[in-house]
Amino acid sequence: MMSSYNYLGTEWAGGCSALLNNILRDEWGFRGMVISDYFGNYGYMDADRAVRGGTDMMLGTAGNDAIMTDQTSATSILAMRQAVKNIFYVTVNSAAYEDYTPGQIPSWMMVMYVVDGVVAVLLIAAEIVLIRRYMKKRVNKK
């Protein structure tokens, strides 16, 4: 889930605990991770507030101040642990960890290959039909 770049009322959405923890996780039962929309050096975005507010990962942190400044307090450590847990939960429950035998293509991947092949054949057929119509109109005009 991606949080918003803007404000909700007077609070930055990426650090809004009422939105990310109370509504998203508690009320709606969301168990995944929340990534912030672009995290820039704008003064109102704060990594400590984001992680404590329910954001697990910051987008676009290279070269800016998305650094946890409070790394020793108990509440900060608990918030960082929860963020890591949420990220790991999403990772290990993704298709990357689907059971398969090495050398054997997973079923979801085989379905995608078939769908891609069918779409490619349909697009090529449509292109051939369009080229033939164009050539027929061109010959009839002369």
C-alpha positions as CSV (number, residue, x, y, z in Angstrom):
1,M,0.0,0.0,0.0
2,M,1.3,3.5,-0.8
3,S,0.5,6.4,1.5
4,S,-0.2,9.8,0.2
5,Y,2.3,12.6,-0.5
6,N,0.0,15.3,0.7
7,Y,-1.8,16.3,3.9
8,L,-5.0,14.9,5.5
9,G,-6.3,18.0,7.2
10,T,-3.3,19.3,9.2
11,E,-1.2,16.1,9.2
12,W,1.1,14.6,6.6
13,A,-0.6,11.3,5.4
14,G,2.7,9.4,5.6
15,G,2.9,10.0,9.3
16,C,-0.8,9.9,10.1
17,S,-1.2,7.1,12.7
18,A,-5.0,7.5,12.7
19,L,-5.0,6.7,8.9
20,L,-2.3,4.1,8.7
21,N,-2.7,2.3,12.0
22,N,-6.2,2.9,13.3
23,I,-8.2,2.7,10.0
24,L,-5.9,0.7,7.6
25,R,-4.5,-1.9,9.9
26,D,-7.0,-2.1,12.9
27,E,-10.3,-1.3,11.3
28,W,-9.8,-2.8,7.8
29,G,-7.4,-5.6,8.8
30,F,-4.6,-4.7,6.4
31,R,-1.5,-6.9,7.2
32,G,0.9,-5.8,4.5
33,M,3.4,-2.9,4.3
34,V,3.0,0.8,3.7
35,I,5.4,2.7,1.5
36,S,5.4,6.5,1.5
37,D,4.9,8.4,-1.7
38,Y,8.1,10.3,-2.6
39,F,10.0,11.2,0.6
40,G,11.7,14.5,-0.1
41,N,13.5,17.2,1.9
42,Y,10.4,19.4,2.4
43,G,10.5,19.9,6.1
44,Y,7.2,18.3,6.9
45,M,8.3,14.7,6.1
46,D,10.0,13.1,9.0
47,A,11.2,9.5,9.1
48,D,10.7,9.1,12.8
49,R,7.1,10.4,12.5
50,A,6.5,8.2,9.5
51,V,7.6,4.9,11.1
52,R,5.8,5.7,14.3
53,G,2.7,6.6,12.3
54,G,2.6,3.4,10.3
55,T,4.8,3.9,7.3
56,D,7.2,0.9,6.9
57,M,9.3,2.1,4.0
58,M,10.2,5.5,2.4
59,L,10.2,5.9,-1.4
60,G,13.1,7.8,-2.9
61,T,15.3,8.2,0.2
62,A,18.6,8.3,-1.7
63,G,20.3,11.6,-1.0
64,N,17.8,13.0,1.4
65,D,17.1,13.1,5.1
66,A,14.9,9.9,5.5
67,I,16.9,8.8,8.5
68,M,15.6,7.7,11.8
69,T,17.1,10.2,14.3
70,D,15.7,8.4,17.4
71,Q,17.3,5.0,17.2
72,T,17.5,4.2,20.9
73,S,14.2,4.9,22.6
74,A,11.9,1.9,23.3
75,T,9.0,3.3,21.2
76,S,11.3,3.9,18.3
77,I,12.7,0.4,18.4
78,L,9.3,-1.1,18.6
79,A,8.1,1.0,15.6
80,M,11.1,-0.1,13.6
81,R,10.6,-3.7,14.5
82,Q,7.0,-3.5,13.4
83,A,8.0,-1.9,10.1
84,V,10.5,-4.6,9.4
85,K,8.0,-7.3,10.4
86,N,5.5,-5.8,7.9
87,I,8.1,-5.7,5.1
88,F,9.1,-9.3,5.7
89,Y,5.5,-10.4,5.9
90,V,4.8,-9.0,2.4
91,T,8.1,-10.5,1.1
92,V,7.6,-14.0,2.3
93,N,4.0,-14.1,1.3
94,S,4.7,-12.9,-2.2
95,A,5.0,-15.1,-5.3
96,A,8.8,-15.0,-4.9
97,Y,8.4,-17.7,-2.2
98,E,5.9,-19.9,-4.0
99,D,6.7,-23.6,-3.7
100,Y,8.3,-25.0,-6.9
101,T,10.9,-27.5,-8.0
102,P,14.0,-26.0,-9.4
103,G,13.9,-26.2,-13.2
104,Q,10.1,-26.3,-13.2
105,I,8.0,-23.2,-14.1
106,P,5.5,-22.2,-11.4
107,S,1.9,-22.4,-12.5
108,W,1.2,-18.6,-12.3
109,M,4.2,-18.0,-14.5
110,M,3.0,-20.6,-17.1
111,V,-0.4,-18.9,-17.2
112,M,1.3,-15.5,-17.8
113,Y,3.3,-17.0,-20.7
114,V,0.1,-18.4,-22.3
115,V,-1.7,-15.0,-21.8
116,D,1.3,-13.1,-23.3
117,G,1.4,-15.5,-26.3
118,V,-2.3,-15.2,-27.0
119,V,-2.2,-11.4,-26.8
120,A,0.9,-11.4,-29.1
121,V,-0.9,-13.5,-31.7
122,L,-4.0,-11.4,-31.6
123,L,-2.0,-8.2,-32.0
124,I,-0.1,-9.6,-34.9
125,A,-3.3,-10.8,-36.6
126,A,-4.9,-7.4,-36.1
127,E,-1.8,-5.7,-37.6
128,I,-2.0,-8.0,-40.7
129,V,-5.7,-7.3,-41.2
130,L,-5.1,-3.5,-40.9
131,I,-2.1,-3.7,-43.4
132,R,-4.2,-5.7,-45.9
133,R,-7.1,-3.2,-45.7
134,Y,-4.8,-0.3,-46.1
135,M,-3.1,-2.0,-49.1
136,K,-6.5,-2.8,-50.7
137,K,-7.7,0.8,-50.3
138,R,-4.5,2.1,-51.8
139,V,-4.7,-0.2,-54.8
140,N,-8.4,0.7,-55.4
141,K,-7.6,4.4,-55.4
142,K,-5.1,4.1,-58.2
